[in-house]
Amino acid sequence: GNLEDYEETVKKAKEAWKVWADIPAPKRGEIVRQIGDALRQKIKVLGSLVSLEMGKIFVEGVGEVQEYVDVCDYAVGLSRMIGGPILPSERPGHALIEQWNPVGLVGVITAFNFPVAVYGWNSAIAMICGNACLWKGAPTTSLVSVAVTKIISKVLEDNKLPGAICSLVCGGADIGTAMARDERMDLLSFTGSTKVGKQVALMVQERFGRSLLELGGNNAIIVFEDADLNLVIPSALFAAVGTAGQRCTTARRLFLHESIHDEVVAKLAKAYAQVRIGDPWDSDTLYGPLHTKEAVKMFLDAVEQAKQQGGSVVCGGKVINRPGNYVEPTIVTGLPHNAPIVHTETFAPILYVLKFKEEEEVFAWNNEVKQGLSSSIFTKDLGRIFRWLGPKGSDCGIVNVNIPTSGAEIGGAFGGEKHTGGGRESGSDSWKLYMRRSTCTINYSKDLPLAQGIKFQ
């Protein structure tokens, strides 16, 4: 799409919002329920399309569509529950209430790595809140964006509603910039790199707009000497190589207590050797290609930098000689916790394994990177678990114990702190980000009590 297409689409979406906003929230929930059912019917073919276009394995593609379905189910219940309190007024004959209304038009810019689920998190919640949506998916996953939008628009139109309630403009940075600068965009939800997210945030802030940012992650798993290694090895493996290391929640740093370091590295290298690499559509495949040729170059550059900074490649580190953007899942040891490459989020399957001695130092090392998305510890020590969850523990938005960094439940708010952007999507009270709050005072008495005892004669 070009800027003329964008202009026409914004106008149609704004008009469609006028219709949508008048529909009661539980009725909007019913439409979202139907969208979830329509996605269920197409789950395998849509999951297959995700796999084809993005490169993730088929079961992950299907799982991503399932996540949208689950968020639709969640949003249906939410459509009967959103609202504010009735507060006690200090004035007799007065009611004090909190009213929540839709913001209007929500712009949603999503990334290539989750071309369905992230839009689902935003659109399902935004819709039951009474907003229209305008989506710009990644330019490299346009087929998925078009397919999802066709499924949604059919449900809307079958219910005699304008399809433009969920609009789509495919395009590149020109469309994204237009959305960020457009005052008609009442909320802009952006998922992508920290670098681009910063530019988006500045453009939106310049017009005093609202933004929801889901940016980078440099996530750590910390393994203490008392950890159950039967949990640790598969957790570290799947968190590091799942989606070929292209998740914002991918584990990039693995801190091992010095007493178990060598044992865990040996077991992990053995597990890496068993990773089934191949065609994402093949049911036996666990690990597919990177998304683009540029990603392969970034992978090779990062491996080279890791070596130059003193790291040793335990396994992987090379491009796989076969058609497609395949690279070997990689483990690097021997780097200091503060090596520049360790503090860099490379969107590729490289795991930096680091030694630690004390709880206090490793908690600090977890927090010293600029991003603050996901984090995990493996331990059986109850006191340590609650210190990890407490004010001096992890500073991330997602703080886990005895499970990996990747994967998140839709019922909890998803997002992170610091350079991750501070946004929250999906569960808990994330719906509030898609609405505006009014504090309302209603005088139902015949008196007008005035401050400071002022009396009109």
VEXDRENPA-141364 format. One record per residue (C-alpha): residue number from 0; z, y, x; residue in three letters. Coordinates in Angstrom, 2 decimals. Last residue first. Layout:
// residues N
PT pos       w       v       u code
PT NUM       Z       Y       X  ALA
...
END
This chain:
// residues 457
PT pos       w       v       u code
PT 456   48.32   36.10  -26.25  GLN
PT 455   47.03   33.48  -23.77  PHE
PT 454   49.85   31.66  -21.93  LYS
PT 453   49.85   30.55  -18.28  ILE
PT 452   52.64   28.05  -17.54  GLY
PT 451   51.41   27.30  -14.03  GLN
PT 450   48.70   25.00  -15.41  ALA
PT 449   47.45   25.09  -18.98  LEU
PT 448   48.22   22.76  -21.89  PRO
PT 447   45.42   23.07  -24.43  LEU
PT 446   46.66   21.98  -27.83  ASP
PT 445   44.95   20.45  -30.85  LYS
PT 444   45.04   16.95  -29.37  SER
PT 443   42.13   14.62  -28.51  TYR
PT 442   41.62   16.07  -25.03  ASN
PT 441   39.38   13.73  -23.09  ILE
PT 440   39.53   13.66  -19.28  THR
PT 439   36.76   11.81  -17.44  CYS
PT 438   36.66   10.75  -13.77  THR
PT 437   33.03    9.93  -13.12  SER
PT 436   31.86    7.20  -10.72  ARG
PT 435   28.31    6.56   -9.61  ARG
PT 434   26.82    3.09   -9.45  MET
PT 433   25.01    0.79   -7.00  TYR
PT 432   27.80    1.01   -4.40  LEU
PT 431   30.31   -0.01   -7.08  LYS
PT 430   28.60   -3.40   -7.41  TRP
PT 429   30.02   -4.29   -3.98  SER
PT 428   33.38   -4.89   -5.71  ASP
PT 427   33.66   -8.57   -4.65  SER
PT 426   30.20  -10.06   -4.18  GLY
PT 425   26.60   -9.09   -3.29  SER
PT 424   26.24   -6.37   -0.65  GLU
PT 423   28.47   -4.30    1.60  ARG
PT 422   27.32   -1.56    3.99  GLY
PT 421   29.25   -0.38    7.05  GLY
PT 420   26.21    0.02    9.29  GLY
PT 419   26.26   -2.95   11.65  THR
PT 418   26.73   -0.29   14.33  HIS
PT 417   30.43   -0.02   13.39  LYS
PT 416   31.45   -2.39   10.55  GLU
PT 415   29.93   -5.27    8.66  GLY
PT 414   28.35   -6.67    5.54  GLY
PT 413   28.64   -9.25    2.77  PHE
PT 412   31.21   -8.85   -0.02  ALA
PT 411   32.47  -12.25   -1.11  GLY
PT 410   31.22  -14.14   -4.16  GLY
PT 409   27.80  -14.70   -2.56  ILE
PT 408   29.24  -17.02    0.07  GLU
PT 407   28.11  -16.45    3.63  ALA
PT 406   26.27  -18.47    6.25  GLY
PT 405   26.43  -17.84    9.96  SER
PT 404   29.58  -17.15   11.96  THR
PT 403   30.78  -20.78   12.13  PRO
PT 402   33.74  -22.39   10.33  ILE
PT 401   37.22  -23.07   11.71  ASN
PT 400   38.48  -19.58   10.84  VAL
PT 399   36.15  -16.76    9.79  ASN
PT 398   36.17  -12.95    9.81  VAL
PT 397   33.19  -11.24    8.15  ILE
PT 396   33.25   -7.42    8.13  GLY
PT 395   34.15   -7.43   11.82  CYS
PT 394   37.10   -5.81   13.62  ASP
PT 393   38.61   -9.18   14.54  SER
PT 392   42.34   -9.20   15.23  GLY
PT 391   44.69   -6.27   15.82  LYS
PT 390   44.88   -5.29   12.14  PRO
PT 389   45.17   -8.88   10.86  GLY
PT 388   42.79  -11.80   10.33  LEU
PT 387   43.00  -12.88   13.98  TRP
PT 386   46.80  -12.39   13.95  ARG
PT 385   46.85  -14.59   10.85  PHE
PT 384   44.95  -17.40   12.57  ILE
PT 383   47.04  -17.04   15.74  ARG
PT 382   50.25  -17.58   13.79  GLY
PT 381   48.81  -20.67   12.11  LEU
PT 380   47.69  -22.31   15.38  ASP
PT 379   45.08  -24.98   14.52  LYS
PT 378   42.24  -23.14   16.29  THR
PT 377   38.53  -22.38   16.05  PHE
PT 376   37.80  -18.67   15.77  ILE
PT 375   34.90  -16.96   14.04  SER
PT 374   33.16  -13.57   13.90  SER
PT 373   30.56  -11.77   11.78  SER
PT 372   29.25   -8.20   11.46  LEU
PT 371   30.80   -5.71   13.85  GLY
PT 370   28.16   -4.35   16.23  GLN
PT 369   28.95   -2.10   19.20  LYS
PT 368   30.40   -4.90   21.33  VAL
PT 367   34.05   -4.64   22.44  GLU
PT 366   35.55   -6.38   19.40  ASN
PT 365   35.10  -10.01   20.45  ASN
PT 364   36.16   -9.04   23.96  TRP
PT 363   39.40   -7.53   22.61  ALA
PT 362   40.16  -10.76   20.72  PHE
PT 361   39.38  -12.61   23.95  VAL
PT 360   41.83  -10.52   25.98  GLU
PT 359   44.72  -10.92   23.52  GLU
PT 358   44.26  -14.67   23.12  GLU
PT 357   44.41  -15.38   26.83  GLU
PT 356   42.31  -17.31   29.37  LYS
PT 355   38.61  -16.74   28.61  PHE
PT 354   35.27  -18.24   29.65  LYS
PT 353   31.84  -17.20   28.31  LEU
PT 352   28.88  -19.13   26.84  VAL
PT 351   25.90  -16.89   26.02  TYR
PT 350   23.73  -18.47   23.30  LEU
PT 349   20.02  -17.63   23.17  ILE
PT 348   18.06  -18.57   20.03  PRO
PT 347   16.22  -15.26   19.46  ALA
PT 346   16.85  -11.84   17.90  PHE
PT 345   18.24  -10.39   21.13  THR
PT 344   21.39   -8.40   20.36  GLU
PT 343   22.41   -6.76   23.62  THR
PT 342   26.07   -6.82   24.72  HIS
PT 341   25.58  -10.14   26.51  VAL
PT 340   22.52   -8.62   28.23  ILE
PT 339   24.64   -5.75   29.59  PRO
PT 338   27.27   -8.11   31.08  ALA
PT 337   30.67   -7.33   29.49  ASN
PT 336   31.95  -10.89   28.98  HIS
PT 335   30.90  -11.85   32.52  PRO
PT 334   27.99  -14.31   32.79  LEU
PT 333   28.42  -17.87   34.03  GLY
PT 332   26.73  -19.77   31.22  THR
PT 331   23.40  -19.52   29.35  VAL
PT 330   22.39  -21.92   26.54  ILE
PT 329   18.85  -21.84   25.13  THR
PT 328   16.91  -23.18   22.16  PRO
PT 327   13.42  -23.72   23.60  GLU
PT 326   10.67  -21.40   22.39  VAL
PT 325    7.94  -21.91   19.78  TYR
PT 324    5.66  -19.09   18.59  ASN
PT 323    2.82  -21.29   17.36  GLY
PT 322    0.58  -23.95   18.91  PRO
PT 321    2.38  -26.11   21.51  ARG
PT 320    3.69  -25.63   25.04  ASN
PT 319    7.29  -24.66   24.34  ILE
PT 318    8.29  -21.30   25.88  VAL
PT 317   11.19  -21.60   28.31  LYS
PT 316   14.91  -20.86   28.58  GLY
PT 315   16.20  -24.21   27.36  GLY
PT 314   19.31  -25.81   28.82  CYS
PT 313   22.11  -24.82   31.16  VAL
PT 312   20.47  -21.52   32.16  VAL
PT 311   22.80  -19.92   34.71  SER
PT 310   23.79  -16.27   34.38  GLY
PT 309   24.27  -13.79   37.22  GLY
PT 308   22.82  -10.55   35.86  GLN
PT 307   19.32  -11.43   37.08  GLN
PT 306   19.47  -14.76   35.23  LYS
PT 305   20.49  -13.05   31.96  ALA
PT 304   17.72  -10.47   32.46  GLN
PT 303   15.12  -13.25   32.76  GLU
PT 302   16.42  -15.01   29.65  VAL
PT 301   16.33  -11.68   27.76  ALA
PT 300   12.74  -10.95   28.81  ASP
PT 299   11.61  -14.44   27.76  LEU
PT 298   13.19  -14.08   24.31  PHE
PT 297   11.80  -10.57   23.82  MET
PT 296    8.32  -11.89   24.67  LYS
PT 295    8.68  -14.70   22.12  VAL
PT 294    9.80  -12.19   19.50  ALA
PT 293    6.70  -10.09   20.17  GLU
PT 292    4.54  -13.18   19.51  LYS
PT 291    6.04  -13.28   16.02  THR
PT 290    8.42  -15.16   13.68  HIS
PT 289    9.98  -17.60   16.14  LEU
PT 288    9.06  -21.21   15.56  PRO
PT 287   10.89  -24.04   13.81  GLY
PT 286   14.19  -25.88   14.28  TYR
PT 285   15.67  -28.71   12.25  LEU
PT 284   12.44  -30.60   11.56  THR
PT 283   12.65  -34.03    9.90  ASP
PT 282   11.43  -32.72    6.50  SER
PT 281    8.22  -31.40    8.09  ASP
PT 280    7.28  -28.03    6.54  TRP
PT 279    8.82  -26.10    9.47  PRO
PT 278    6.52  -27.98   11.88  ASP
PT 277    8.50  -29.06   14.93  GLY
PT 276   11.71  -29.13   16.95  ILE
PT 275   14.36  -31.78   16.26  ARG
PT 274   17.54  -30.71   18.05  VAL
PT 273   18.84  -33.75   19.99  GLN
PT 272   18.83  -32.04   23.41  ALA
PT 271   20.93  -29.25   21.90  TYR
PT 270   23.66  -31.81   21.07  ALA
PT 269   23.82  -32.96   24.71  LYS
PT 268   23.99  -29.33   25.86  ALA
PT 267   26.84  -28.78   23.38  LEU
PT 266   28.80  -31.77   24.65  LYS
PT 265   28.45  -30.63   28.28  ALA
PT 264   29.31  -27.01   27.43  VAL
PT 263   32.34  -28.16   25.42  VAL
PT 262   33.73  -30.29   28.26  GLU
PT 261   33.15  -27.58   30.88  ASP
PT 260   34.92  -24.87   28.88  HIS
PT 259   37.90  -26.88   27.62  ILE
PT 258   40.67  -25.54   29.89  SER
PT 257   38.92  -22.18   30.37  GLU
PT 256   39.16  -21.36   26.67  HIS
PT 255   35.62  -21.02   25.37  LEU
PT 254   34.03  -17.81   24.11  PHE
PT 253   30.61  -18.45   22.52  LEU
PT 252   28.48  -15.31   22.18  ARG
PT 251   25.19  -15.10   20.23  ARG
PT 250   26.24  -16.81   16.99  ALA
PT 249   23.61  -15.91   14.36  THR
PT 248   24.95  -13.70   11.52  THR
PT 247   21.99  -11.25   11.59  CYS
PT 246   19.85  -14.37   11.49  ARG
PT 245   16.90  -14.98   13.79  GLN
PT 244   18.40  -17.58   16.15  GLY
PT 243   15.70  -20.14   15.40  ALA
PT 242   16.61  -20.01   11.67  THR
PT 241   19.66  -22.05   12.75  GLY
PT 240   19.87  -22.26   16.56  VAL
PT 239   23.14  -20.45   17.33  ALA
PT 238   25.15  -20.94   14.13  ALA
PT 237   23.88  -24.51   13.76  PHE
PT 236   24.84  -25.50   17.31  LEU
PT 235   28.16  -23.64   17.41  ALA
PT 234   29.27  -25.25   14.15  SER
PT 233   28.01  -28.71   15.11  PRO
PT 232   30.02  -28.58   18.38  ILE
PT 231   33.16  -26.85   17.07  VAL
PT 230   34.07  -29.08   14.14  LEU
PT 229   34.30  -32.32   16.12  ASN
PT 228   35.81  -30.15   18.87  LEU
PT 227   38.96  -29.63   16.80  ASP
PT 226   40.48  -26.58   18.47  ALA
PT 225   43.79  -26.70   20.39  ASP
PT 224   42.35  -25.15   23.59  GLU
PT 223   40.93  -22.18   21.68  PHE
PT 222   37.29  -21.71   20.70  VAL
PT 221   36.06  -18.19   19.94  ILE
PT 220   32.72  -17.82   18.11  ILE
PT 219   31.12  -14.42   18.57  ALA
PT 218   28.56  -12.38   16.66  ASN
PT 217   26.35   -9.66   18.01  ASN
PT 216   25.13   -8.36   14.65  GLY
PT 215   22.56   -5.78   13.70  GLY
PT 214   22.04   -3.77   10.50  LEU
PT 213   22.97   -3.91    6.82  GLU
PT 212   23.01   -0.27    5.69  LEU
PT 211   23.65    1.04    2.17  LEU
PT 210   22.49    4.63    1.84  SER
PT 209   23.28    7.54   -0.44  ARG
PT 208   21.46   10.85   -0.25  GLY
PT 207   22.72   14.15    1.13  PHE
PT 206   19.10   15.13    1.98  ARG
PT 205   19.76   15.00    5.73  GLU
PT 204   21.96   11.95    5.13  GLN
PT 203   18.93    9.91    4.02  VAL
PT 202   16.90   10.89    7.10  MET
PT 201   19.86   10.30    9.44  LEU
PT 200   20.66    6.90    7.93  ALA
PT 199   17.03    5.77    8.13  VAL
PT 198   16.81    6.71   11.84  GLN
PT 197   20.06    4.85   12.53  LYS
PT 196   18.80    1.83   10.61  GLY
PT 195   15.67    1.74   12.80  VAL
PT 194   17.76    1.25   15.96  LYS
PT 193   20.38   -0.93   14.25  THR
PT 192   17.66   -3.37   13.22  SER
PT 191   16.98   -4.31    9.63  GLY
PT 190   18.35   -4.22    6.10  THR
PT 189   18.14   -0.90    4.25  PHE
PT 188   19.54   -0.12    0.80  SER
PT 187   18.50    3.36   -0.29  LEU
PT 186   20.34    4.84   -3.25  LEU
PT 185   19.15    7.61   -5.59  ASP
PT 184   15.56    7.50   -4.29  MET
PT 183   14.14   10.54   -6.13  ARG
PT 182   15.23   12.65   -3.15  GLU
PT 181   12.56   10.92   -1.06  ASP
PT 180   13.17   11.13    2.70  ARG
PT 179   14.26    7.51    3.20  ALA
PT 178   11.59    6.22    0.81  MET
PT 177    8.82    8.16    2.55  ALA
PT 176   10.02    6.85    5.92  THR
PT 175    9.87    3.27    4.64  GLY
PT 174    6.37    3.81    3.25  ILE
PT 173    5.09    5.24    6.56  ASP
PT 172    6.95    2.52    8.50  ALA
PT 171    4.84   -0.26    7.02  GLY
PT 170    3.53   -1.29    3.65  GLY
PT 169    4.00   -3.29    0.48  CYS
PT 168    5.19   -1.28   -2.51  VAL
PT 167    7.07   -3.23   -5.16  LEU
PT 166    8.60   -2.28   -8.50  SER
PT 165   11.42   -3.94  -10.41  CYS
PT 164   11.88   -1.79  -13.55  ILE
PT 163    8.11   -1.32  -13.14  ALA
PT 162    7.56   -4.50  -15.15  GLY
PT 161    8.23   -2.44  -18.28  PRO
PT 160   10.23   -4.33  -20.93  LEU
PT 159    8.83   -6.29  -23.86  LYS
PT 158   11.01   -9.34  -22.96  ASN
PT 157    7.95  -11.25  -21.74  ASP
PT 156    7.22   -8.11  -19.67  GLU
PT 155   10.55   -8.33  -17.85  LEU
PT 154   10.25  -12.07  -17.20  VAL
PT 153    6.65  -11.64  -15.99  LYS
PT 152    7.73   -8.76  -13.73  SER
PT 151   10.35  -10.94  -12.02  ILE
PT 150    7.98  -13.82  -11.13  ILE
PT 149    5.26  -11.39  -10.01  LYS
PT 148    7.79   -9.53   -7.83  THR
PT 147    8.84  -12.76   -6.09  VAL
PT 146    5.21  -13.69   -5.33  ALA
PT 145    4.30  -10.21   -4.07  VAL
PT 144    7.30  -10.02   -1.72  SER
PT 143    6.67  -13.57   -0.43  VAL
PT 142    3.03  -12.76    0.30  LEU
PT 141    4.09   -9.54    2.05  SER
PT 140    6.18  -11.31    4.71  THR
PT 139    4.87   -9.61    7.89  THR
PT 138    5.00   -6.10    6.40  PRO
PT 137    8.74   -6.60    5.69  ALA
PT 136    9.63   -6.01    2.04  GLY
PT 135    9.54   -2.62    0.37  LYS
PT 134   11.24   -2.82   -3.00  TRP
PT 133   11.69   -0.18   -5.69  LEU
PT 132   14.47   -1.04   -8.09  CYS
PT 131   15.52    0.32  -11.51  ALA
PT 130   19.24    0.70  -12.06  ASN
PT 129   21.47   -0.29  -14.97  GLY
PT 128   24.42   -1.91  -13.14  CYS
PT 127   22.97   -5.28  -14.22  ILE
PT 126   19.83   -4.36  -12.31  MET
PT 125   21.50   -3.20   -9.09  ALA
PT 124   23.45   -6.48   -8.86  ILE
PT 123   20.35   -8.66   -9.29  ALA
PT 122   18.20   -6.35   -7.14  SER
PT 121   20.44   -6.06   -4.10  ASN
PT 120   21.50   -9.64   -3.49  TRP
PT 119   18.05  -10.87   -4.52  GLY
PT 118   16.30   -8.52   -2.10  TYR
PT 117   18.46  -10.00    0.64  VAL
PT 116   17.67  -13.54   -0.50  ALA
PT 115   13.86  -13.36   -0.63  VAL
PT 114   12.42  -12.18    2.72  PRO
PT 113   15.43  -13.28    4.75  PHE
PT 112   14.18  -13.04    8.35  ASN
PT 111   11.39  -10.53    7.70  PHE
PT 110   13.69   -7.60    6.83  ALA
PT 109   14.35   -5.80    3.54  THR
PT 108   13.95   -2.23    2.30  ILE
PT 107   15.44   -1.73   -1.18  VAL
PT 106   15.16    1.62   -2.95  GLY
PT 105   17.53    1.96   -5.90  VAL
PT 104   16.44    4.27   -8.73  LEU
PT 103   19.08    5.53  -11.16  GLY
PT 102   22.69    5.78   -9.88  VAL
PT 101   23.91    3.63  -12.76  PRO
PT 100   27.04    4.86  -14.57  ASN
PT  99   30.74    4.12  -14.10  TRP
PT  98   33.35    5.91  -16.24  GLN
PT  97   36.98    6.25  -15.17  GLU
PT  96   39.29    7.28  -17.99  ILE
PT  95   42.03    9.83  -18.61  LEU
PT  94   43.04   10.31  -22.24  ALA
PT  93   44.86   13.43  -23.43  HIS
PT  92   47.20   14.04  -26.37  GLY
PT  91   50.15   14.72  -24.09  PRO
PT  90   49.26   15.68  -20.51  ARG
PT  89   50.29   13.50  -17.54  GLU
PT  88   47.41   11.15  -18.30  SER
PT  87   47.86    7.41  -17.76  PRO
PT  86   44.63    5.90  -16.43  LEU
PT  85   42.06    3.86  -18.37  ILE
PT  84   40.42    1.80  -15.67  PRO
PT  83   36.78    1.51  -14.60  GLY
PT  82   33.94   -0.80  -15.48  GLY
PT  81   32.04   -3.93  -14.56  ILE
PT  80   33.07   -7.13  -16.36  MET
PT  79   30.39   -8.18  -18.85  ARG
PT  78   27.44   -7.63  -16.46  SER
PT  77   29.49   -9.32  -13.72  LEU
PT  76   29.08  -12.68  -15.41  GLY
PT  75   25.29  -12.31  -15.38  VAL
PT  74   25.41  -10.93  -11.82  ALA
PT  73   26.97  -14.15  -10.48  TYR
PT  72   24.26  -16.27  -12.09  ASP
PT  71   21.60  -13.94  -10.63  CYS
PT  70   23.35  -14.16   -7.24  VAL
PT  69   23.10  -17.95   -7.45  ASP
PT  68   19.36  -17.83   -8.18  VAL
PT  67   18.84  -15.42   -5.24  TYR
PT  66   20.78  -17.86   -3.03  GLU
PT  65   18.67  -20.73   -4.30  GLN
PT  64   15.59  -18.83   -3.09  VAL
PT  63   17.16  -18.76    0.38  GLU
PT  62   18.06  -22.41    0.23  GLY
PT  61   14.43  -23.28   -0.56  VAL
PT  60   13.32  -21.45    2.59  GLY
PT  59   16.16  -23.03    4.58  GLU
PT  58   15.08  -26.50    3.40  VAL
PT  57   11.48  -25.68    4.41  PHE
PT  56   12.28  -24.67    7.99  ILE
PT  55   11.99  -20.99    8.88  LYS
PT  54    8.54  -19.68    9.90  GLY
PT  53    8.41  -16.42    7.91  MET
PT  52    5.05  -16.94    6.16  GLU
PT  51    4.84  -20.70    5.75  LEU
PT  50    8.59  -21.31    5.31  SER
PT  49    8.91  -18.50    2.77  VAL
PT  48    5.86  -19.92    0.93  LEU
PT  47    7.46  -23.38    0.85  SER
PT  46   10.65  -21.89   -0.58  GLY
PT  45    8.50  -20.24   -3.27  LEU
PT  44    6.80  -23.55   -4.08  VAL
PT  43   10.11  -25.36   -4.13  LYS
PT  42   12.06  -22.80   -6.16  ILE
PT  41    9.41  -22.03   -8.79  LYS
PT  40   11.32  -23.28  -11.84  GLN
PT  39   14.62  -22.07  -10.41  ARG
PT  38   13.12  -18.59   -9.84  LEU
PT  37   12.24  -18.37  -13.54  ALA
PT  36   15.79  -19.44  -14.42  ASP
PT  35   17.30  -16.73  -12.20  GLY
PT  34   14.98  -14.14  -13.78  ILE
PT  33   16.14  -15.35  -17.21  GLN
PT  32   19.77  -14.76  -16.20  ARG
PT  31   18.77  -11.27  -14.99  VAL
PT  30   17.39  -10.56  -18.46  ILE
PT  29   20.65  -11.78  -20.04  GLU
PT  28   22.64   -9.55  -17.68  GLY
PT  27   20.67   -6.54  -18.91  ARG
PT  26   21.84   -7.53  -22.39  LYS
PT  25   25.44   -7.64  -21.08  PRO
PT  24   24.91   -4.13  -19.57  ALA
PT  23   23.68   -2.50  -22.78  PRO
PT  22   20.02   -1.34  -22.63  ILE
PT  21   19.65    2.44  -22.48  ASP
PT  20   19.43    2.47  -18.66  ALA
PT  19   16.43    0.11  -18.74  TRP
PT  18   14.19    2.35  -20.86  VAL
PT  17   14.81    5.50  -18.82  LYS
PT  16   14.54    3.39  -15.65  TRP
PT  15   10.94    2.49  -16.52  ALA
PT  14    9.94    6.15  -16.24  GLU
PT  13   11.53    6.41  -12.79  LYS
PT  12    9.82    3.17  -11.73  ALA
PT  11    6.41    4.44  -12.92  LYS
PT  10    6.84    7.72  -11.00  LYS
PT   9    7.98    5.86   -7.87  VAL
PT   8    4.97    3.52   -8.14  THR
PT   7    2.41    6.34   -8.36  GLU
PT   6    3.84    8.02   -5.27  GLU
PT   5    3.93    4.74   -3.33  TYR
PT   4    0.32    3.94   -4.19  ASP
PT   3   -0.65    7.41   -2.94  GLU
PT   2    1.40    6.79    0.23  LEU
PT   1   -0.53    3.61    1.02  ASN
PT   0    0.00    0.00    0.00  GLY
END
